[in-house]
Amino acid sequence: MWQEVQGFAAETRYTANYAIKSYCKYLADKPATKANHFDIQDHLYKLAKSGIAPATLATRLSSLRGFYDFLNMGGMVKWVPPRLVSLTKKLSKPPRVLTEDQVFRLIAKASTDHERALVEVLYGTGCRTGELTSMKIQDVDFRALRIKVCGKRGVRFVLFSPRVAKVLRKYIGKRTDGYLFVSNFPVSRLLITRTATGGWRCRWNVYDKDGGFKCYGRGRIDRSEKLSYPQAFARFRKLSNSDRITRPLGLKPLRTSTIARQIRHLGQRARVNVTPYSLRHSYGTHLLDHGANLRAIQELMGHRSLDSTRIYTHVSKHMLMDTLTQCHPLSVDSEE
């Protein structure tokens, strides 16, 4: 609740809660209110030894600081142990950026409307993954070519091109509301197994009208019917159709981990090492390559500070070459 009051995005709240649960599990029977900064240090040390990345460690520490700030504000602790812990600063790496050819190869390998819309919206708007999960159909404005999103920096609008609009219209189809990006598998799976006597049994999920889990549906076929797996599947499918086995699309958004996995699998087919954030970084870099100014890129990407946008000047090879050609004395032909 206190995280919601502070305006944290849903994914940020999930990450913070995960970090706090992990810390409390480490403390075991020791109350968090009795822990000190040495406990924090030991917890982070064990996480580092397990192979967790430095950036993730920094996120965990930040989450614990927020947690103890809350306890301190409520009078449950008199000091904030994580504030006495610091991590070694690591030099930040330049963002990984795809070439334009790699991006188009990625798009060409999309085999479904869902995959095509996912990669084109990520690259075509430069949105964050958390912002993508917040997108709703009713917030897509096809006239103004923009989408209202809510994420790391609060509510903002991301712009998209007519090409992306065409892809989105096809993906949305006849849907009129709900989350924009939803699961590809809305129908409950049939879990068919053999019985001890050689027959078949099956179980499936039954949902209520709001898409929530209600109960399990079950079926059984005796061995004496001598049905093959395809025949048993057809029988169970017909039986399950009498229940509500389809969830309404758009009730729940895709998780960021699901989006990352889908983009990674698409990249494997295109033989491109890609993540949702590398598509965002490619968006900013390619805009710079084609002459966009930093202020415009800042607004398009939702950066609070221009310093966040300037990082793309270090990875834009076209801009670096243009600077060398225009400014270095040896770039001028001496024979002219």
C-alpha positions in Angstrom: 0.0 0.0 0.0 2.8 2.5 0.9 4.5 1.8 -2.4 1.2 2.6 -4.3 0.9 5.9 -2.3 4.5 6.8 -3.5 3.4 6.2 -7.1 5.6 3.2 -7.8 4.8 1.3 -11.0 3.4 -2.2 -10.6 6.6 -3.9 -11.8 8.7 -1.8 -9.4 6.4 -2.9 -6.5 6.8 -6.5 -7.6 10.6 -6.2 -7.7 10.7 -4.5 -4.3 8.4 -7.0 -2.6 10.5 -9.9 -4.1 13.7 -8.3 -2.6 12.0 -7.9 0.8 10.7 -11.5 0.9 14.2 -12.8 -0.1 15.7 -10.7 2.7 13.2 -11.9 5.3 13.8 -15.5 4.2 17.5 -15.0 4.8 16.9 -13.6 8.3 14.9 -16.7 9.1 13.6 -16.4 12.7 15.3 -13.0 13.3 12.8 -10.1 13.0 13.7 -7.4 10.4 13.3 -4.8 13.2 16.2 -6.4 15.1 18.6 -6.7 12.1 21.5 -4.4 11.6 23.7 -3.2 8.7 26.0 -6.3 9.1 23.0 -8.5 8.3 22.3 -6.4 5.2 26.0 -6.7 4.1 26.0 -10.5 4.7 22.7 -10.9 2.7 24.1 -9.0 -0.2 27.4 -10.8 -0.1 25.6 -14.2 -0.4 23.6 -12.9 -3.3 26.7 -11.7 -5.0 28.4 -15.1 -4.4 25.3 -16.8 -6.0 26.0 -14.9 -9.3 23.5 -12.1 -9.1 24.5 -9.1 -11.3 25.8 -5.9 -9.7 22.9 -4.0 -11.1 20.4 -6.4 -9.5 22.3 -6.1 -6.2 21.9 -2.3 -6.4 18.2 -2.7 -6.9 17.9 -5.1 -4.0 19.7 -2.6 -1.7 17.5 0.2 -2.9 14.4 -1.9 -2.1 15.7 -2.6 1.4 16.4 1.1 2.0 12.8 1.9 1.0 11.5 -0.9 3.3 13.4 0.4 6.3 12.5 4.0 5.6 8.9 2.9 5.9 9.6 1.0 9.2 11.4 4.1 10.5 8.6 6.4 9.5 6.1 4.1 11.4 8.3 4.1 14.5 9.1 0.4 14.3 12.9 1.1 14.0 15.0 4.0 15.2 17.5 3.8 12.4 17.8 2.6 8.8 20.5 -0.1 8.5 20.7 -0.2 4.7 21.6 3.5 4.6 24.9 2.4 6.2 25.7 0.0 3.4 27.1 1.0 0.1 28.1 -0.9 -3.0 31.2 -0.4 -5.1 30.3 1.7 -8.1 30.8 0.0 -11.4 31.5 1.8 -14.6 28.3 1.8 -16.7 28.5 0.1 -20.1 27.1 1.7 -23.2 23.7 0.2 -24.1 23.6 -2.6 -26.6 22.2 -1.4 -29.9 21.0 -3.3 -32.9 21.7 -2.3 -36.5 18.8 -1.3 -38.6 19.3 -4.5 -40.7 19.1 -6.6 -37.5 15.8 -4.9 -36.5 14.2 -5.6 -39.9 15.4 -9.2 -39.8 13.8 -9.5 -36.4 10.5 -8.2 -37.7 10.7 -10.5 -40.7 10.9 -13.5 -38.4 7.7 -12.7 -36.5 5.4 -15.6 -37.2 2.2 -14.3 -35.5 0.3 -11.0 -35.3 1.2 -10.9 -31.6 5.0 -11.2 -32.2 4.8 -8.6 -35.0 2.9 -6.1 -32.9 5.2 -6.7 -29.9 8.5 -6.0 -31.7 7.1 -3.1 -33.8 5.6 -1.3 -30.8 8.8 -1.8 -28.8 11.0 -0.5 -31.6 8.4 1.9 -33.1 7.6 3.8 -29.9 10.8 3.3 -27.8 8.6 2.5 -24.8 9.9 0.8 -21.7 8.8 -2.8 -21.0 6.8 -1.7 -18.0 5.0 0.9 -20.1 4.2 -1.8 -22.7 2.5 -3.9 -20.1 0.3 -1.0 -19.0 -1.1 -0.3 -22.5 -4.8 -0.7 -22.9 -6.8 -0.8 -26.1 -9.0 2.1 -25.0 -5.9 4.2 -24.6 -4.7 3.8 -28.2 -5.5 6.9 -30.2 -5.3 6.0 -33.9 -6.2 9.5 -34.9 -3.4 11.2 -33.0 -1.1 8.2 -33.4 -0.3 8.0 -29.7 -0.8 5.6 -26.7 -1.2 6.6 -23.1 1.1 4.6 -20.9 1.9 4.4 -17.2 5.3 3.3 -16.0 8.6 4.4 -14.4 8.0 8.1 -14.9 4.3 8.2 -14.3 1.7 8.8 -17.1 2.9 9.9 -20.5 2.1 9.5 -24.2 4.2 7.5 -26.7 3.9 8.2 -30.4 3.8 5.7 -33.2 3.9 5.7 -37.0 1.1 4.8 -39.5 3.0 1.6 -40.2 2.8 0.6 -36.5 -0.9 1.6 -36.5 -1.6 -0.8 -39.3 0.1 -3.7 -37.4 -1.8 -2.7 -34.2 -5.2 -2.7 -35.9 -4.6 -6.2 -37.2 -3.5 -7.5 -33.8 -6.3 -5.9 -31.9 -9.0 -7.2 -34.3 -12.5 -7.0 -32.8 -11.4 -6.3 -29.3 -12.6 -3.0 -27.9 -11.1 -2.9 -24.3 -8.7 -4.6 -22.0 -4.9 -4.8 -22.0 -3.3 -4.4 -25.4 -0.8 -7.3 -25.2 -2.3 -10.5 -23.8 -1.4 -14.2 -23.7 -1.5 -16.2 -26.9 -3.1 -19.1 -25.1 -6.5 -18.1 -23.6 -8.0 -21.6 -23.8 -7.3 -24.0 -21.0 -5.0 -26.8 -21.8 -6.1 -30.4 -21.6 -3.8 -32.4 -19.3 -4.3 -36.0 -20.5 -2.5 -39.0 -18.8 -2.8 -42.7 -18.8 -4.6 -44.4 -15.9 -3.1 -47.4 -14.0 -5.4 -49.7 -15.8 -4.6 -48.4 -19.3 -7.4 -46.0 -19.8 -7.3 -42.2 -20.1 -8.0 -39.4 -17.7 -8.0 -35.7 -18.3 -8.1 -32.4 -16.3 -8.7 -28.8 -17.4 -9.2 -25.4 -15.8 -12.8 -24.0 -15.5 -13.0 -20.2 -15.3 -15.7 -17.9 -14.0 -17.2 -15.0 -16.0 -14.4 -12.7 -14.9 -11.7 -15.0 -16.1 -10.7 -16.2 -12.6 -10.0 -19.8 -11.8 -13.2 -21.6 -10.6 -12.5 -25.3 -10.4 -11.0 -28.3 -12.3 -13.0 -30.1 -14.9 -12.4 -33.8 -15.1 -13.0 -36.7 -17.5 -12.2 -40.4 -17.7 -12.2 -43.0 -20.5 -12.2 -46.7 -19.7 -9.6 -49.0 -21.1 -12.3 -51.1 -22.7 -13.0 -48.4 -25.3 -9.4 -48.9 -26.7 -9.0 -45.2 -27.9 -5.8 -43.8 -29.2 -4.4 -40.5 -27.8 -5.9 -38.4 -30.7 -9.3 -40.1 -30.2 -9.1 -39.5 -26.5 -8.1 -35.9 -27.0 -11.1 -35.3 -29.3 -13.4 -36.8 -26.8 -12.1 -34.8 -23.9 -12.1 -31.6 -26.0 -15.8 -32.1 -26.7 -16.5 -32.8 -23.0 -14.6 -29.7 -21.9 -16.5 -27.5 -24.3 -19.5 -27.7 -21.9 -17.4 -25.7 -19.4 -16.1 -22.2 -19.5 -12.5 -23.0 -20.6 -11.7 -19.7 -22.4 -10.6 -16.6 -20.4 -11.7 -13.2 -21.8 -8.7 -11.6 -23.5 -7.3 -8.4 -22.0 -8.1 -9.0 -18.3 -4.5 -9.3 -17.2 -1.3 -7.8 -18.9 1.7 -9.9 -19.9 4.5 -10.0 -17.4 7.7 -8.3 -18.3 9.5 -11.6 -18.0 7.1 -13.1 -20.6 7.8 -10.2 -23.0 11.5 -10.7 -22.5 11.2 -14.4 -23.2 9.1 -13.9 -26.3 11.6 -11.3 -27.7 14.5 -13.6 -26.9 13.0 -16.5 -28.8 12.2 -14.3 -31.7 15.8 -13.1 -31.7 17.0 -16.7 -31.7 15.1 -17.4 -34.9 16.6 -14.2 -36.5 20.0 -15.0 -35.0 20.1 -11.6 -33.2 21.0 -11.2 -29.6 18.1 -8.9 -28.5 16.1 -7.8 -25.4 13.2 -5.4 -25.1 15.6 -2.8 -23.8 18.0 -3.2 -26.7 15.1 -2.3 -28.9 14.4 0.8 -26.9 18.1 1.8 -27.1 18.1 1.1 -30.8 15.1 3.4 -31.2 17.0 6.3 -29.6 20.2 5.6 -31.4 18.6 5.3 -34.8 16.7 8.5 -34.3 20.0 10.3 -33.6 21.6 8.6 -36.7 18.9 10.1 -38.9 19.3 13.6 -37.6 16.9 14.0 -34.6 18.1 16.4 -31.9 18.6 15.3 -28.3 15.7 17.3 -26.9 13.2 15.7 -29.2 14.6 12.2 -28.4 14.4 13.0 -24.7 10.7 13.8 -25.0 10.0 10.8 -27.2 11.7 8.4 -24.8 10.4 10.0 -21.6 13.8 10.7 -20.1 13.6 13.0 -17.1 17.1 14.2 -17.6 18.9 15.1 -20.8 22.0 13.2 -19.4 20.1 9.9 -19.9 19.6 10.8 -23.6 23.2 11.9 -24.2 24.4 8.3 -23.8 23.2 7.6 -27.3 25.8 10.1 -28.6 28.4 7.5 -27.5 26.9 4.6 -29.5 25.7 6.5 -32.6 28.4 5.6 -35.1 26.9 7.8 -37.8 27.0 10.8 -35.6 30.6 10.1 -34.6 31.7 9.8 -38.2 29.9 13.0 -39.1 31.6 14.8 -36.3 35.0 13.5 -37.4 34.4 14.4 -41.0 33.2 17.9 -40.3 35.5 18.9 -37.5 38.9 17.1 -37.8 41.6 19.0 -39.8 42.8 15.9 -41.7 39.2 15.3 -42.9 39.6 18.2 -45.3 41.2 17.1 -48.7 44.6 18.9 -48.8 44.6 18.9 -52.6 41.5 21.1 -52.8 
